Amino acid sequence: MATRYAYHPGNVAHSNAIEVADTMPLASDSLGIELVPLEGATSCGAGIVRQANADLQVVLNARTLAQAEAMGLDIITSCATTAATLHEDLTLLRNDGKLMAKTNDILQRNCGLTLTGDVKVHHLLHVIVDEIGLDKVEAAVKIRFDFYIAGYYGPNMQQVGACGGDDPFDPDYLEQVISVLGGNAVDWSCRTHSVGVPGVFSEEKTVMKQTAAVLADAKSEGAELMVSACNLSHMLLDVYQGKAGKVSAQQTKVPVIHLTELLAFAFGHHVDRLAQLRTRVMIIGD
């Protein structure tokens, strides 16, 4: 029987990270996870909306959470920023009765929804390890990876209550998944460091330096490939990699894919793209 979740694609999955939108359903289906779309769900705000209007972000995310409750499902997403931001706003609402009442009044008047706060938010990574089980993941593998892989969590979902049963301060779920898929998990320092996503529009040079620091650390520790658990961070680490290298004068060339891609490739999907990735791993670097 499939495990059912209300599916939030996360930030930029349908714009600058369409490979995530493409591979999340494939990876999920291979593991018996049924994704029920949250129709019309908005972006979580990624901390950017909060900077301009914190109340607006809370209401927008409350609407998404209430939608899932109306469906009778918990939420799953492949984006660490989305998982963390929804969790933060849900926790805020649960702990502030006045804010919950005010938010529900807005929801009822505008979309006929009410939030109780019973819904839960999960990242795909934690569902895989805590609910599906690594034994089932290993059984689904058709193509094993033999790369040295740096798993990137980012800072957002590494908080108590937002990262399943993983250790918020010293996580290893991503490394466990990499190992089960046949990869060699790299031990490196910047796996939970921020790449500065909220500042990309206002402090681009600083963000490029942060992004370069993460890439350079992974490369210096022998990573042939980086796997990100966050859509937004994935976009910066991949799309902005060249610019980050120029701004920082650091070695930043390392192929970057998302966790959903790693899983889909390992489960036998998109073998042509996997072949291209293997070629990139062979030719990129010093």
C-alpha positions in Angstrom: 0.0 0.0 0.0 1.3 3.4 -0.9 2.2 6.0 1.7 0.1 9.1 0.8 1.2 12.7 1.3 0.0 16.1 0.2 2.8 17.2 -2.2 4.3 20.6 -2.1 6.9 20.9 -4.9 8.9 23.5 -3.0 10.6 26.6 -4.3 11.7 27.0 -8.0 10.9 23.3 -8.8 8.8 24.4 -11.8 11.2 27.2 -12.9 14.9 27.1 -12.2 15.0 23.5 -10.9 12.6 21.7 -13.2 14.8 18.6 -12.8 13.4 18.3 -9.3 9.8 18.5 -10.5 10.6 15.9 -13.1 12.3 13.3 -10.8 10.4 13.7 -7.5 7.4 11.7 -8.8 9.6 9.0 -10.3 11.6 8.6 -7.1 8.5 8.6 -5.0 6.6 6.1 -7.1 9.6 3.7 -6.9 9.4 3.8 -3.1 5.6 3.5 -2.9 5.0 7.1 -1.9 1.8 8.6 -3.4 2.0 12.3 -4.1 -1.3 14.1 -3.9 -0.8 17.6 -5.4 -1.6 20.6 -3.2 -3.5 22.5 -6.0 -2.7 26.2 -6.1 -0.3 26.0 -3.1 1.9 29.1 -2.9 5.7 29.4 -2.3 6.7 29.2 1.3 8.3 32.6 1.0 11.8 31.2 1.7 12.4 33.8 4.3 12.4 36.5 1.6 8.7 37.3 2.0 9.1 37.4 5.7 11.7 40.2 5.4 9.1 42.4 3.7 5.9 41.3 5.5 6.0 38.6 8.1 2.2 38.5 8.6 1.7 37.8 4.9 4.1 34.9 4.9 2.3 33.3 7.9 -1.1 33.6 6.2 0.2 32.2 2.9 1.7 29.2 4.6 -1.3 28.8 6.9 -3.4 28.5 3.7 -1.1 25.7 2.4 -1.2 23.9 5.8 -5.0 24.2 6.0 -5.3 22.8 2.5 -3.4 19.7 3.5 -5.5 19.3 6.6 -8.7 19.5 4.5 -7.2 16.7 2.4 -6.6 14.7 5.6 -2.9 14.4 4.7 0.5 15.5 6.0 2.8 17.5 3.7 5.9 16.2 1.9 8.4 18.3 0.0 11.8 17.8 -1.5 12.9 21.3 -0.6 14.7 21.9 2.8 13.8 25.5 2.8 10.1 24.8 2.2 10.0 22.1 4.9 11.7 24.3 7.4 9.7 27.5 6.7 6.4 25.7 6.8 7.5 24.0 10.1 8.5 27.4 11.5 5.2 29.1 10.7 3.2 26.1 11.9 5.1 26.1 15.2 4.5 29.8 15.5 0.8 29.4 15.0 0.5 26.5 17.3 2.2 28.5 20.1 0.3 31.7 19.6 -3.5 31.4 20.0 -4.2 35.0 19.1 -2.1 34.7 15.9 -3.9 31.5 15.1 -7.3 33.1 15.6 -6.4 36.1 13.5 -5.0 33.9 10.7 -8.0 31.6 10.7 -10.3 34.6 10.4 -8.4 35.7 7.3 -8.5 32.2 5.8 -12.2 31.7 6.5 -13.1 35.1 4.9 -10.9 34.6 1.8 -10.8 30.9 1.0 -13.1 29.1 3.4 -10.4 27.2 5.2 -9.5 26.7 8.9 -6.2 25.5 10.3 -6.2 23.4 13.5 -2.4 22.8 13.5 -2.6 19.0 13.5 -0.9 18.7 10.1 2.8 17.7 9.9 5.4 18.7 7.4 8.1 16.3 6.2 11.1 16.5 3.9 11.5 13.6 1.5 14.8 12.6 3.1 13.2 12.0 6.5 10.3 10.1 5.0 12.7 7.8 3.3 14.7 7.0 6.4 12.1 7.1 9.1 9.0 5.8 7.2 10.0 3.9 4.1 13.2 2.4 5.5 16.7 2.1 3.9 16.1 -1.6 3.3 13.3 -0.8 0.8 15.5 1.9 -0.8 18.3 -0.6 -1.3 15.9 -3.1 -2.8 14.7 -0.6 -5.4 18.3 0.2 -6.6 19.0 -0.8 -10.2 22.1 1.2 -10.8 24.6 1.7 -8.0 26.7 4.8 -7.7 30.4 4.6 -7.2 31.2 8.3 -6.8 32.6 10.2 -3.9 29.5 12.2 -3.0 29.1 15.3 -0.7 25.6 15.5 0.7 24.4 19.0 1.3 21.6 19.7 3.8 21.7 23.4 4.1 20.9 25.1 7.4 17.2 25.4 7.3 15.8 22.0 8.1 18.5 21.3 10.7 16.3 22.3 13.6 14.5 20.3 16.3 11.2 19.1 15.0 12.0 19.7 11.4 14.5 16.9 10.6 12.7 13.7 11.6 14.8 11.5 13.7 18.0 12.9 12.4 20.4 14.8 14.6 19.9 18.5 14.0 23.5 19.3 14.9 25.3 16.4 13.3 23.0 14.9 10.6 23.8 11.7 8.8 20.5 10.7 7.0 21.8 12.0 3.6 25.1 10.0 4.1 23.1 6.9 4.9 21.0 7.2 1.7 24.2 7.9 -0.4 25.8 4.7 1.1 22.7 2.6 0.4 22.8 3.7 -3.2 26.4 2.6 -3.5 28.1 5.9 -3.2 31.0 7.0 -0.9 29.8 9.7 1.4 32.3 12.5 1.8 33.0 13.9 5.3 33.1 17.7 5.0 32.5 20.7 7.1 30.1 22.9 5.1 27.3 20.4 4.6 24.9 22.4 6.8 26.3 25.9 6.0 24.1 28.5 4.3 24.7 29.6 0.8 22.7 32.8 1.6 19.6 32.3 -0.5 17.5 35.1 1.0 20.2 37.6 0.0 20.6 36.6 -3.6 18.7 39.6 -4.9 20.2 42.2 -2.6 23.7 41.0 -1.6 24.7 38.9 -4.6 28.4 39.2 -4.2 28.3 38.0 -0.6 26.0 35.2 -1.6 28.4 34.1 -4.4 31.2 34.0 -1.8 29.1 31.8 0.5 28.2 29.5 -2.4 31.8 29.3 -3.4 32.9 28.4 0.1 30.5 25.4 0.2 31.5 24.2 -3.3 35.2 24.6 -2.6 35.0 22.8 0.7 33.3 19.8 -1.0 35.9 19.8 -3.7 38.8 20.0 -1.4 37.5 16.9 0.5 37.5 14.8 -2.6 33.9 15.1 -3.7 33.3 14.1 -7.3 29.6 15.0 -7.0 27.4 17.0 -4.7 23.8 16.1 -3.8 21.6 18.8 -2.4 18.4 18.3 -0.3 17.2 21.9 -1.0 15.7 23.2 -4.2 16.9 26.8 -3.7 20.4 25.9 -2.5 20.6 23.5 -5.4 19.8 26.3 -7.8 22.6 28.5 -6.4 25.2 25.7 -6.2 24.5 24.5 -9.7 23.3 27.5 -11.8 25.5 30.1 -10.1 28.6 27.9 -9.8 30.6 29.6 -12.5 29.8 33.1 -11.2 30.6 32.0 -7.6 34.0 30.8 -8.7 34.8 34.1 -10.5 33.8 36.3 -7.6 35.7 34.2 -5.0 38.6 33.0 -7.1 38.1 29.6 -5.6 37.8 26.1 -7.2 34.1 25.6 -7.5 33.7 23.2 -10.4 31.8 20.1 -9.1 28.6 18.6 -10.6 25.6 19.2 -8.5 22.3 17.3 -8.6 19.3 17.1 -6.3 18.4 14.2 -4.0 15.4 13.4 -6.2 17.7 13.0 -9.2 20.1 10.8 -7.3 17.2 8.5 -6.3 15.6 8.5 -9.7 18.9 7.6 -11.4 19.6 4.9 -8.9 16.1 3.4 -9.5 16.7 3.1 -13.2 15.0 6.3 -14.5 16.6 8.7 -17.1 19.6 6.5 -17.9 20.5 8.9 -20.6 20.9 11.7 -18.1 22.8 9.5 -15.8 25.2 8.8 -18.6 25.7 12.5 -19.2 26.3 13.0 -15.4 29.0 10.3 -15.4 30.7 12.1 -18.3 30.5 15.4 -16.4 32.1 13.8 -13.3 34.9 12.5 -15.5 35.7 15.7 -17.2 35.0 18.4 -14.5 37.7 19.2 -12.1 41.4 20.0 -12.0 
